[in-house]
Amino acid sequence: MAQTVAECLTAGIDSVSLIDGVKAGTWNVEEMTQSEINEMVQRNVDHLETILLYKPVDSDDDTPNVVDSSNSKKDTCNTAITTGKAYITSNS
């Protein structure tokens, strides 16, 4: 069974939590270098950006149409992308 838009965006919330936690200093990164932290944040930014691009290519494609969705979690994901990119820029 294909995922729904809501399911896809809910899967992205783990990345949102990680990005927000790293920025807030509450995510455990004690054993990591700044470069490793930045790479981890970038992977999660990439994950969110990928999810937000989901859209069926034709009527036979069961990919959820996240692009055209009005689901409020899209805003949360977009905010986390902005936060993650700013964090990496500030810590490079």
C-alpha positions in Angstrom: 0.0 0.0 0.0 1.3 3.4 -0.9 2.1 6.0 1.7 -0.2 9.0 2.2 1.0 12.6 2.2 0.5 12.7 6.0 2.6 9.5 6.5 5.4 10.9 4.4 5.5 14.2 6.3 5.2 12.4 9.6 8.3 10.4 8.7 10.1 13.7 8.1 9.3 14.9 11.7 12.3 12.8 13.0 14.6 15.0 10.8 12.9 18.1 12.1 13.4 17.0 15.7 17.1 16.3 15.0 17.7 19.6 13.3 15.9 21.5 16.0 17.7 19.6 18.8 21.1 20.2 17.3 20.4 23.9 17.0 19.1 24.1 20.5 22.0 22.1 21.9 19.8 19.3 23.3 20.7 16.6 20.7 23.6 14.4 22.0 26.6 15.2 19.8 29.3 15.0 22.5 31.4 12.4 20.7 31.1 14.2 17.3 33.2 16.8 15.5 31.6 19.9 14.1 32.1 18.5 10.7 30.3 15.3 11.6 27.5 17.3 13.2 27.1 19.4 10.0 27.1 16.3 7.8 24.4 14.8 10.0 22.3 18.0 9.8 22.8 18.1 6.0 21.6 14.5 5.6 18.4 15.4 7.4 18.0 18.6 5.4 18.4 16.5 2.3 15.8 14.0 3.5 13.3 16.8 4.1 13.9 18.4 0.8 13.4 15.0 -0.9 10.1 14.4 0.9 8.8 17.8 -0.1 9.5 17.0 -3.8 7.3 13.9 -3.8 4.7 14.1 -6.6 3.3 11.4 -8.9 4.6 11.5 -12.5 1.4 10.3 -14.0 -2.0 8.9 -13.1 -0.5 5.4 -12.6 2.1 6.6 -10.1 1.0 6.1 -6.5 3.6 8.5 -5.1 1.9 10.8 -2.7 1.5 14.4 -3.9 3.4 16.3 -1.2 4.2 19.1 -3.6 0.6 20.2 -4.0 -0.5 19.3 -0.5 -1.6 21.9 2.0 -0.6 19.7 5.0 0.6 22.0 7.8 3.6 19.7 8.4 5.1 21.0 5.1 5.6 24.3 6.9 7.3 22.6 9.8 9.6 20.7 7.4 10.4 23.9 5.4 11.2 25.7 8.7 13.6 22.9 9.7 15.3 23.0 6.3 15.9 26.8 6.8 17.1 26.2 10.3 19.4 23.4 9.3 21.0 25.3 6.5 21.5 28.3 8.8 23.1 26.1 11.4 25.5 24.6 9.0 26.5 28.1 7.6 27.0 29.4 11.1 29.1 26.4 12.2 31.3 25.9 9.1 
